[in-house]
Amino acid sequence: MNASPLVLEPLFSIGPVPITAPVLVTWAIMSFLVGGAAWASRRLALQPSRLQALLELVVEAIDDQVRGTMQVEPAPYRPLIGTIFLFILVANWSSLVPGIEPPTAHLETDAALALIVFCATVAFGISSRGMGGYLRTFAEPSWVMIPLNLVEQVTRTFSLVVRLFGNVMSGVFVIGIVLSLAGLLVPIPLMALDLLTGAVQAYIFAVLATVFIGAAVGERQSDAPSAPSPPILDKERSHESH
């Protein structure tokens, strides 16, 4: 482990680009997720296997979260939110592999994830409202709020970085200290707690990303055609008019 989480020694270089351990672990996690998704989806069937049923359960849970938070159909947002959640989950749990430090325990990885959420928020907001409509949201509820709304865009992105980095790095430090002082078996309960913390942090990051994108997109319920009134209500209205 480095003396400071802010100091990274490059393992090797590809031309002028230095490659550090978090970058290498990130590449390995991305390869694992892409390869695992390709392998798990190679034989989809109407009667799902246990693996397919598990994957469908995960997808349905993500859809329910997006639908409940944003009040829209989740299909356009499922790939981004699902990928963010699975990547952070696997990255946090990679600390259980001996000799591996999770890339989310470094500010660079967390800043990159937060920047992805920031860019996605702007892109989805413009796509949904148009450029003018998205820019007008910064003047809500009054034009006086424009500076505060602009600052909010930056601070909430920064909060994503600090929250994820602080929680993951603190878990890595605690387990490392206990392991160095107490031996191999004693930190096992802490490692189980680290699993739970990693899952919770992945969920929180994904939910906050959903909330931020939902705020930029806005409600689309007004664009949808209104549902027809039940026949019994039409009869009552007709009777009242007579």
N, C-alpha and C positions, 0 to 999 in steps of 0.2 A: 504494500500500500504506500502511496506517496505521502511525503511529509505534509503536504497541503493538497486539498482537493482542487485547488486552483492551479496547481503546477503539474503539468503533464509532460512526461518524457516520451519523445517519439520512439516507436519500435523500429520503424524503417521509413523510407521515403519512396514515393512514386514520383519521379522527377523532382520538381521543387516543392511538392506537397508532402509534408510529414504526416505519417499515419500513427496515431496513438492507440493505446489499448481500448479506450471507450469506442473509438471508431471501428476497430476490428471486431469488438463484441457486437456492436450495432449491426455491422454487415452480417455477422453470423446469425443474429436474431432475425433479421429480415429474410435471409436465405432459409432459415428454419420455418418461418411463417409461410413464405411463398411455396416452399416445397411441401410443407404439411397440408396447405390448402389444396394444392394440386393433387396430392396423393389421396386426401380424404374425399375429394369430389370427383374422382375418376369413375366411380360406379354408383351413381345416384339411382334410386329406385323408388317406386310408389310405396312399397313396403320397406321402410327404412331399416337399416341395420342399427346396432347400438351406437356406432360412431356417427352415422348420419342423423340419428335421433338427437344425439348430444349437440351436434352442430346446428340442427334446426332449432333446438331449445335456446342456444346462444343467440342465433339470429333473431328469433322471436322476442327474446328479452331486450335486445338492442332496439328492435322496432317499437316495442311497447314503451321504452324509455323515450325515444324520439317523438313518438306520437303523443304521449302524455305531456311532454314538456313543450313541444312546439305547436301542437294541435294541427299538424299537417301530415300528409302521407310521408312515411319515412324513407322511401326508396332513394331519393336523391342524396340523402344525408347518411344512409347506412354505411357505404364504403368508408367514408372518412371517420365517422364516430367509432365504427367497429374496429377499424385498423388502429386508431389511436388507443383504444381500450386494450386490445390484444397485445400491441407492442409494449405498452407500459407494463402490463401484467407480466409478460414473459421477461422483460428487462428487469423488473423488480425481483422476480423469483430467480433470476440468474445468479444472484448472490449466494444461493445454496450450492452452487457448483464450486468445488475447491479451487482456489486460485483466481476466481473470476470476481471482479468488482462490477456491480451493475452500472451500465452507462447512465442511468437516471440519477446516479449519485454524483454526477458532474454537471456543472452549470451549462456547459456547451450543449449537451443533449437536451436538457430541459428548456433552454432558450430556443433551440431549434423547434421543439414541439410547440411551444407557446407561439412562436412566429408562424407556424403552419396554421394554428387556430386563428390568429389575427388575420392572416391573408384570406383564409376561408371565410371568415366573418364578413370581410369587405366584399369578397367575390360573390357570396350568396346574397348579401344585402343589395348589391347593385343589380344582380340578376333578377331578384324578386321585385324590387321597387323602381329600378331604373336609376341612372346616375343622379338625376335631380331629386328623386324621391328619397334616395339614401342620404344625400347631403342634407336634405331638410330635416332628417331625424335628429341632427345635431342641434337644431333650433327648437326642439321640443322640451318642455311645454312653452318656452319663450326664447327669443333670440339672445336674451341675457345669459342663458345656460350654455351657449356655444363653447366658451372656453372650458367650462367644467366638464362638458360631455367629451371634448377632445382629450382632456387630461384623463378622464375615465377610461378611454380606449387604451391608453398607455399603461395606466396603473393596474387595471385588471389583467392585462397580459403579463405584467411584471409579477403580479400575485401568483399566477400559475407557475411561474419559474420558481419563486421562493418557496411556495408550499410543497411542490414535488421534491425539490432539491433538499430542503430541510428535513422532511420526514424520511426520505430514503437514506440520506447520508447519516442521520442520527442513528438509524437502525444498523447500518454498516459499522459505525464506530463502536456502538455498544457491544455488538457481537464480537468484534475484533478484540476489544479490551477484555471481555469476559473469557474469550477463548485463550488469550495469552496468559491470563492469570489462573484460570481454573481447569484447564485441560479440555479435552475433546467432548466429553459426554455432558458436562454441566450446561453448555449453551443450547442444548436441544430444545428446551421449552422456549427460549428466546427466538430460536430459528422458526419455531411454529408460529410465534407471535409475529415474526417478520413476514411470514407468508400471508397472514391476515392483513397486516399493515400494507403490504404491497398490493393486495387485491383491492383494499379500500381506497388507496391512493389512485389506482388506475380508474376505479369507478368514479371518484370525485372529479378527476381531471376530465373524463369523458362527459360527465354530467354538466360540468361548468362550460365545456366547449359547446354542448348542445344548447345551454341557456344563452350563451353569447350569440350563437348563430341564430337562434330563435328570435332574439331581440332585434337583430339586424334584419331578419326576413320579415317580421311582423305577421299579423294574422291575415290569413287569406280567406277567412270564412265569408267575408262580404262579397267576394267574387263568385262564390258558389251559388247555384240556383237554390232558392228556398224550397224546402220540402213541402209537398202538397198537404193540405189539411185533411185530417181523417174525415171520412164520410159523415160520422155522427155529428162533428162540429159544423159541417156544412148544413145539415138538416136543422140544427139548432139556430144557426144564423138566419136561415130562410124563414123559420117559424117566427123569430123575433121581428124580422122585417115586416111580416104580415100583421 
